[in-house]
Amino acid sequence: MEAITRCPACRTSFLVTEAQLSIADGSVRCGACRYVFQAQDHFLSSPETAEPGSEMFEQSSTEGSFEESGSSVAGMASEAPAETAESPDFNFDFNADPDHLLQDQRRFFPVLSPKRLPGILLLLLTLGIQWVYLNLATLSQDVRYREHILTVCRIAGCQVPDYDNPDLLHTRELIIRTHPEEPLALTVDVLLRNRGSFRQAFPGLRLDFMDARGNLVASRVFQADEYLGGEMRGLRYIPALTEVRLSLGIVDPGENALGYQMEVVRI
């Protein structure tokens, strides 16, 4: 048995045989637009009823593809418009052509090309260095990054800001007594300790005197060059995890100064 079936997608007509239909369970693929459909659902007629001189397409394989048995279906104007022979393939199966899919991926994601990877890495490195440089003052105060920054700057020759954390500088064992030689003067002895992991500049020290009610009687801030003497004179930094003893003389604030305290302050 032979019959004529029509593609429901592009309206192209084809000649099919019973043997061909039995191989693909009745499924065929249009040779013009590659649309797959059940041939028996779109039968037009048997070949005996086809017009003389009509040109058909004939099925050629079990996959349902067709080979052109004539030159075109232009002779069947009532059955297949001439423009259907050049209709674009809108039913392309990407699974059947993985190379085409990869080409589309490369077109939409060109930055993933291995040839561009070195340039991308260089750009990211440059941006990272610029960000660190702009935030160097802040990052250098973080103990998690400071050692690494110091190492890099020793090689690169860059300047790292001094570590500055007054919360890690403390005074203790403050003792004030009469000066042994000057009757109107007092001697101040105190221990200054740096509990930080990095050296710090010697801070300012503020000494306060209070009366019996806790009211401030006198106050003074001493800079490093005022309280550093002897072998420590001229030093700028107190080493990490180090404690130093300081001694200095001051003018007696008077008999109302009954209490005193000393604190670390920024200068």
Helices and strands as residue ranges (DSSP letters): E 2-6, E 13-17, H 18-23, E 27-29, E 36-38, G 39-42, E 43-45, G 47-49, E 57-59, E 66-68, G 82-86, G 94-96, H 98-108, G 110-112, G 114-116, H 117-134, H 136-139, H 143-156, G 166-168, E 169-178, E 185-194, E 200-201, E 204-210, E 216-222, H 224-227, G 230-232, E 237-238, E 242-251, E 259-265
